[in-house]
Structures are given as structure tokens and as C-alpha cells.
Amino acid sequence: MSVDDWEAEWERVLWKKKPYPDNYVPRSFLASLSRNRKSPYTYWHLVVLSCSISQHLASIFIFLAVFMRLQQRWLDPRALVWMSGGVFFSGYMVWEVLDCAEANDTARNTNPSILVFLALMSLSPVLKTLTAATSSDSIWALSAFLFILNALLADYTAIRPQSHRRERLTSVLSMNAAISSSVVLASRLSDDISVFGLILFSVQAFALFPMLRRRIQVSFPDGTATSLVQIILTALLSGLSVILTYPLSATAAHLYTFCFTFVTFLAPAMLVWAQRYKNEIRGTWDPAVPKVYRRLSVSR
């Protein structure tokens, strides 16, 4: 047979007996060759996507500023509890508006929140003496390590409406690291009400706010509105973190400013610059990727 006949009969199968050898490569093999099939990144799109990381970093610095004020008795813990309660109900109403939940769902979801509130109040005396025998230097080092772990393992993706996807393992580990760091820091406070206020604030900052932040990312059908909300929220949290941190430590405020500038502006620019060297080649030799669709059933 001629090469043209081989071209006409060539198939990408090995289980059929063919007149041509198994290692035969037809001329049309590279016809479906594609390079960099995904559209290139744009700078401002990456800046908006990085806002979730900047918001998380701002939450960490705000929490540390609140802890320092409680430790130095510059902040009344009762005022912190009331502010935490107000922020919680405000965030909960925003979630309900975005989720369009029914009244029955609201009543059902409020009970666990009350139980968490009572549990924290009852455990405050125990948490205050949890690390009493540990030196403060060890506490500061452990807290810094746990917060760095929290930032690295946090889930910055969006939560789709009506999705029942399970939380990633890294997301759960990130939240546990932040709460553990909050507990060891709370043990350095002097009274039970301060411990309760700090732990309550940490639950809102590292467990509830990330869920609300990820929900806001996909709550608006218009991409421009979502970007605007993300930018405004990032600016508010970043400004608040600098305002709270600078009177306590100018070095910490400068550190956050550097982190914010690098994550929000420099890192996207570096990624846009580096993608010019990206050369991803795909063709018919790539293994097929199966698409598995699973129907999720939710038991009520």
C-alpha cells in the first residue's frame, strides 16, 4: 500500500490489525496541535482576584491589633463583644440577602450560632489557663507560625450559590490553625471576658468572614459590580488594619503595607510578565480526560 492509502486508513487504535506499523505517524497527526489554549491573563483581572488574599491578610493584622489593645487594656472587652455581635448580625443579614433564604432556614441556622456563643462563654476560664506554664516567647513564635500556615492554606476560591461542595482539607486546616493561634494568644490575657471577646472575634474573622467573602465573589451577575465590591471591601479592610496597627507598631504597619502592595499589585504584574514565556503544547497524543458528572443528593 502507498503512503496515501495509509493516511486514509490511519486510526488512533492499536487493537485493530493495520497494514502499517504501530509506530507510523501520519502527516495529519500535528493538525490539531494547539499552543496556550487558555486566554492570557490581564493585569486588572488578576488584581481583582488577589483582593481576597489581601482581605485575609488584613483580617489577620486587624485581629493582632485587637489582641494588643486588649492585652494593654486600651480596649474594653465588653465593647468588643458588642461590636462582634453587631458585625455578626450584619454579616448574617448580608448572607441572607445574597442567598435569598426563607424565614424557616434563618431560624434553623440561628440555633447553632447561639450554641457556639454559649460554648465560648463557658470555656473562657479554661482557655485563659490553657498555656499558663508556657513562656510568652514560645507563644509569640507559635502564634506567628500558625498565622502564616493559616494564610498559606486558606481557600480563596468562590462559593457558588446552592452548591453543596465539601470544604477542602487545606481550608479546614487553615481555619484550625487560626483558631489555635487565637487560643494561645487569648491565654496571655488577664480576665475571662477578654478571652471570650477575643475568641468570639477570632471565630468571626477566620471562620465566618472567609465564607461570606467567598460568597460575595459570585453574588453579582455583573462582573463589574463584583469587582467594585471586592475593591471597596479590600480598601476598607486594608485601611482599617493600617489605622489599628500603626499606633501600636509602625514596623507592623509597614510590613502589612508591603504585603498588601506585593500581593495586590506586584505579584499580578510578575505573573503577566512571566506568561510571555509560557509555551504549553497540546495535541492528539495527550491522554483523554474523562468528565464525570455526579448528582448530589441533599438529605433534609
Secondary structure, DSSP 8 states (H G I E B T S, - for coil): --HHHHHHH--S-SSS--SS-TT---GGGGTT-EE--S----HHHHHHHTHHHHHHHHHHHHHHHHHHHHHTT-S-HHHHHHHHHHHHHHHHHHHHHHHT--HHHHHHHHHHHHHHHHHHHHHHHHHHTTTTTS-HHHHHHHHHHHHHHHHHH---S---TT------HHHHHHHHHHHHHHHHHHTTSSSHHHHHHHHHHHHIIIIIHHHHHHHHTTS-SSHHHHHHHHHHHHHHHHHHHHHHHTTT-HHHHHHHHHHHHIIIIIHHHHHHHHGGG---EE-TTS--------------
